[in-house]
Amino acid sequence: MEAEVFTCGYSYHAQRFHTHYKTGLPLYLFRLQTEGASEAVIDGKTHRLGQGDLLLLNPGRTYELFIDEYETTSKGRSISSGDYYLICGGRWMDQWWKRGDKPTLARIDPGEQLLALWRHLIIEKQRPADKQTGELIGCLLQALCLSLERAATESAPSYGRSFTALRMKRFVEEHATSTFKVEDAARQAGLSVSRAVHLFKECYDKTMLEYALEIRLAAALERMKYTAMTLEQIAESCGFGGYSYFHRVFKDKFGISPGAYRSGERRK
């Protein structure tokens, strides 16, 4: 058993809820709070959980989860809690866990790609069991674990990077190949354009547009290698707007035109 999912899903609670593993978790448990609030007691320590809080727990940890009434801005006290959860195990999981320290609790900005991966795993787990489905579930679980680890690591205070800057970085990654404006990323983070530009540059030593250009070029390289799209179509689909601009930035970056690069790839 390399990696196995025992249960996973999305849950929403509008009434009081309590679950516990007071004698210790038998397997790995991951939980991402996406809506509302809850309270977790881990090894006797209480943690108040809000949107974006990720729990990563290994076997043996004691765990209790409470969902009750909490203050929610102007709405007063209410019960509202939504989360993605996963209970899993296997040899690959043990090896992955031992490769490096994993935080018990991390505040992350998961982004649509990570949530889509979690939802895909939920759907596959609901299918009738067969060899092919089991293999796909194992691969999806490994991909999700690695994605959660990266999200938690990038959000860690030791990285010295603002959580707000990370939200902008995720926004750029998701929109770089479509119409992208710095104003949109700043609005997503709740910042003025000038503050957003300064913060991103300070945290990542490059501008948002420079980072978007890196993503566009990487996407263009992939499509040049593995698709029959024309260079004009690639330029348009990767967010360059037109071939002339794509040609110029590609040659500045790689010292060769897109056409010459593609011809060289085909001769290999």
C-alpha positions as a printed NumPy array, in Angstrom:
array([[  0.   ,   0.   ,   0.   ],
       [  1.912,   3.045,  -1.289],
       [ -0.725,   5.69 ,  -0.526],
       [ -4.353,   5.083,   0.328],
       [ -7.316,   7.342,   0.997],
       [ -9.666,   6.012,   3.677],
       [-12.093,   8.918,   3.595],
       [-12.195,  12.408,   2.123],
       [-14.827,  14.998,   1.382],
       [-16.24 ,  18.43 ,   2.001],
       [-18.451,  19.132,   4.993],
       [-20.542,  22.115,   6.   ],
       [-21.989,  22.532,   9.487],
       [-24.732,  24.918,  10.546],
       [-25.363,  23.068,  13.828],
       [-23.128,  22.164,  16.745],
       [-20.683,  19.361,  16.004],
       [-18.021,  17.484,  17.958],
       [-15.658,  14.671,  16.996],
       [-12.554,  13.346,  18.744],
       [ -9.606,  10.97 ,  18.706],
       [ -8.692,  11.185,  22.375],
       [ -6.51 ,   8.059,  22.244],
       [ -4.613,   9.225,  19.172],
       [ -5.181,   9.314,  15.427],
       [ -4.707,   5.92 ,  13.738],
       [ -3.896,   7.562,  10.363],
       [ -2.913,  10.912,   8.833],
       [ -5.6  ,  13.602,   9.016],
       [ -5.606,  16.805,   6.941],
       [ -8.297,  19.482,   7.264],
       [ -8.643,  22.833,   5.494],
       [-11.096,  25.394,   6.883],
       [-12.691,  27.202,   3.927],
       [-15.706,  28.898,   5.504],
       [-16.742,  30.096,   8.934],
       [-14.885,  29.028,  12.073],
       [-14.199,  26.038,  14.297],
       [-11.994,  25.026,  17.202],
       [ -9.48 ,  22.175,  17.337],
       [ -7.744,  20.753,  20.403],
       [ -4.489,  19.057,  19.368],
       [ -2.396,  17.314,  22.018],
       [ -4.219,  19.372,  24.636],
       [ -3.655,  22.757,  22.94 ],
       [ -6.651,  24.716,  21.618],
       [ -6.541,  26.357,  18.182],
       [ -9.224,  28.684,  16.819],
       [ -9.535,  27.984,  13.08 ],
       [-10.669,  30.417,  10.412],
       [-10.708,  30.553,   6.627],
       [ -7.439,  29.259,   5.157],
       [ -6.275,  27.362,   8.264],
       [ -4.783,  23.979,   7.353],
       [ -4.235,  21.14 ,   9.841],
       [ -1.619,  18.468,   9.053],
       [ -1.695,  15.709,  11.673],
       [  0.238,  12.44 ,  11.749],
       [ -0.795,   9.211,  13.514],
       [ -0.676,   9.276,  17.312],
       [ -1.719,  12.909,  17.769],
       [ -4.75 ,  13.472,  19.971],
       [ -7.421,  15.521,  18.233],
       [-10.812,  17.04 ,  18.971],
       [-12.906,  19.272,  16.728],
       [-15.637,  21.588,  18.016],
       [-18.072,  23.575,  15.888],
       [-20.153,  25.991,  17.927],
       [-21.415,  29.578,  17.911],
       [-18.748,  32.203,  17.221],
       [-18.747,  35.93 ,  16.563],
       [-19.06 ,  36.579,  12.813],
       [-18.607,  40.299,  12.049],
       [-21.94 ,  42.145,  11.892],
       [-23.999,  38.945,  12.066],
       [-23.291,  38.361,  15.731],
       [-22.953,  34.798,  16.989],
       [-23.79 ,  31.974,  14.613],
       [-22.757,  28.455,  13.619],
       [-21.051,  28.245,  10.244],
       [-18.152,  25.993,   9.268],
       [-17.058,  24.525,   5.948],
       [-13.98 ,  22.376,   5.395],
       [-12.216,  19.882,   3.15 ],
       [-10.976,  16.82 ,   5.03 ],
       [ -8.827,  13.789,   4.282],
       [ -7.829,  10.677,   6.246],
       [ -5.104,   8.634,   4.602],
       [ -2.139,   6.313,   5.127],
       [  0.368,   4.026,   3.433],
       [  4.111,   3.583,   2.949],
       [  4.478,   6.583,   0.654],
       [  2.719,   8.758,   3.244],
       [  5.149,   7.64 ,   5.95 ],
       [  8.151,   8.379,   3.739],
       [  6.802,  11.764,   2.686],
       [  6.051,  12.771,   6.276],
       [  9.585,  11.916,   7.401],
       [ 11.249,  13.912,   4.599],
       [ 10.871,  17.189,   6.435],
       [  9.092,  18.937,   9.279],
       [  5.399,  19.501,   8.645],
       [  3.555,  22.279,  10.51 ],
       [  0.622,  21.232,  12.66 ],
       [ -1.241,  24.385,  11.652],
       [ -0.599,  26.68 ,   8.703],
       [ -2.536,  29.585,   7.234],
       [ -2.572,  29.122,   3.465],
       [ -4.216,  30.664,   0.424],
       [ -5.014,  27.435,  -1.413],
       [ -6.138,  28.793,  -4.757],
       [ -8.492,  27.134,  -7.193],
       [ -5.916,  24.631,  -8.499],
       [ -5.329,  23.055,  -5.083],
       [ -9.051,  22.902,  -4.3  ],
       [ -9.743,  21.394,  -7.732],
       [ -7.197,  18.674,  -6.959],
       [ -8.888,  17.954,  -3.614],
       [-12.311,  17.846,  -5.315],
       [-10.972,  15.477,  -7.979],
       [ -9.747,  13.147,  -5.231],
       [-13.184,  13.241,  -3.579],
       [-14.904,  12.33 ,  -6.857],
       [-12.531,   9.432,  -7.574],
       [-12.979,   8.086,  -4.049],
       [-16.746,   7.93 ,  -4.669],
       [-16.341,   5.75 ,  -7.781],
       [-16.678,   1.957,  -7.596],
       [-13.321,   0.484,  -6.595],
       [-11.106,  -1.063,  -9.277],
       [ -7.377,  -1.188, -10.015],
       [ -7.366,   1.834, -12.308],
       [ -9.322,   3.984,  -9.851],
       [ -7.067,   2.875,  -6.993],
       [ -3.938,   3.88 ,  -8.907],
       [ -5.413,   7.253,  -9.823],
       [ -6.435,   7.909,  -6.219],
       [ -2.889,   7.137,  -5.087],
       [ -1.426,   9.574,  -7.621],
       [ -3.916,  12.295,  -6.731],
       [ -3.197,  11.83 ,  -3.029],
       [  0.53 ,  12.221,  -3.589],
       [ -0.033,  15.337,  -5.702],
       [ -2.318,  16.825,  -3.05 ],
       [  0.17 ,  16.136,  -0.238],
       [  2.983,  17.82 ,  -2.156],
       [  0.751,  20.77 ,  -3.036],
       [ -0.335,  21.204,   0.589],
       [  3.278,  21.009,   1.741],
       [  4.336,  23.706,  -0.711],
       [  1.406,  25.93 ,   0.251],
       [  2.218,  25.527,   3.952],
       [  5.935,  26.138,   3.404],
       [  5.383,  29.26 ,   1.316],
       [  3.06 ,  30.617,   3.998],
       [  5.508,  29.973,   6.842],
       [  6.881,  33.028,   8.699],
       [ 10.433,  31.73 ,   8.127],
       [ 10.063,  32.588,   4.452],
       [  9.676,  36.225,   5.448],
       [  6.975,  36.689,   2.839],
       [  3.69 ,  38.377,   3.512],
       [  0.562,  36.249,   3.319],
       [ -0.949,  39.099,   1.303],
       [  1.938,  38.927,  -1.178],
       [  1.382,  35.186,  -1.481],
       [ -2.259,  35.801,  -2.368],
       [ -1.143,  38.126,  -5.154],
       [  1.377,  35.546,  -6.364],
       [ -1.355,  32.916,  -6.582],
       [ -3.578,  35.387,  -8.432],
       [ -0.842,  36.057, -10.997],
       [ -0.253,  32.308, -11.468],
       [ -3.958,  31.703, -12.14 ],
       [ -4.427,  34.648, -14.526],
       [ -1.061,  35.124, -16.25 ],
       [ -2.123,  33.455, -19.498],
       [ -5.347,  35.439, -19.746],
       [ -6.07 ,  39.152, -19.512],
       [ -4.023,  40.283, -16.536],
       [ -3.77 ,  43.662, -14.843],
       [ -1.816,  44.642, -11.746],
       [ -4.924,  46.493, -10.606],
       [ -6.817,  43.185, -10.478],
       [ -4.195,  41.541,  -8.236],
       [ -4.105,  44.596,  -5.96 ],
       [ -7.9  ,  44.588,  -5.661],
       [ -7.866,  40.867,  -4.822],
       [ -5.441,  41.556,  -1.976],
       [ -7.307,  44.643,  -0.762],
       [ -4.364,  46.973,  -1.439],
       [ -3.733,  50.094,  -3.444],
       [ -1.833,  49.524,  -6.679],
       [  1.284,  51.305,  -5.395],
       [  1.335,  49.282,  -2.156],
       [  0.704,  46.02 ,  -4.028],
       [  3.523,  46.7  ,  -6.494],
       [  5.971,  47.563,  -3.693],
       [  5.031,  44.567,  -1.533],
       [  5.311,  42.035,  -4.359],
       [  8.703,  43.387,  -5.453],
       [  9.923,  43.387,  -1.851],
       [  8.872,  39.768,  -1.271],
       [  9.809,  38.152,  -4.599],
       [ 12.502,  40.451,  -6.031],
       [ 10.554,  40.853,  -9.271],
       [  7.459,  42.695, -10.42 ],
       [  4.097,  41.039, -10.959],
       [  4.417,  41.602, -14.699],
       [  7.894,  40.032, -14.743],
       [  6.531,  36.995, -12.91 ],
       [  3.547,  36.781, -15.26 ],
       [  5.954,  36.884, -18.213],
       [  7.907,  33.922, -16.779],
       [  4.685,  31.915, -16.529],
       [  3.65 ,  32.857, -20.066],
       [  7.005,  31.834, -21.503],
       [  6.902,  28.502, -19.653],
       [  3.405,  27.842, -21.003],
       [  4.532,  28.793, -24.522],
       [  7.501,  26.419, -24.378],
       [  5.234,  23.561, -23.363],
       [  2.775,  24.23 , -26.18 ],
       [  5.57 ,  24.599, -28.742],
       [  6.914,  21.181, -27.764],
       [  3.742,  19.186, -27.316],
       [  1.022,  20.725, -29.503],
       [  0.46 ,  21.492, -33.183],
       [ -0.767,  25.021, -32.419],
       [  0.663,  27.735, -34.64 ],
       [  3.02 ,  30.246, -33.069],
       [  0.346,  32.908, -33.48 ],
       [ -2.153,  30.727, -31.617],
       [  0.388,  30.051, -28.866],
       [  1.126,  33.744, -28.475],
       [ -2.565,  34.502, -28.125],
       [ -3.398,  31.594, -25.79 ],
       [ -0.468,  32.304, -23.459],
       [ -1.405,  35.927, -22.833],
       [  1.052,  37.743, -25.109],
       [ -1.707,  39.395, -27.122],
       [  0.067,  39.   , -30.459],
       [  2.967,  37.255, -32.155],
       [  5.244,  40.28 , -32.541],
       [  5.422,  40.837, -28.78 ],
       [  5.83 ,  37.111, -28.154],
       [  8.67 ,  36.959, -30.705],
       [ 10.489,  39.868, -29.066],
       [ 10.315,  38.666, -25.447],
       [ 11.082,  35.052, -26.43 ],
       [ 14.223,  36.078, -28.306],
       [ 15.295,  38.411, -25.48 ],
       [ 14.956,  35.538, -23.013],
       [ 16.371,  32.595, -24.978],
       [ 18.501,  34.251, -27.661],
       [ 16.602,  32.522, -30.459],
       [ 13.308,  33.139, -32.25 ],
       [ 10.26 ,  30.988, -31.446],
       [ 10.297,  29.564, -34.981],
       [ 13.963,  28.572, -34.814],
       [ 13.468,  27.041, -31.369],
       [ 10.528,  24.985, -32.526],
       [ 12.366,  23.781, -35.647],
       [ 15.269,  22.662, -33.476],
       [ 12.934,  20.733, -31.18 ],
       [ 11.359,  18.93 , -34.126],
       [ 14.737,  17.856, -35.476],
       [ 15.652,  16.127, -32.208]])
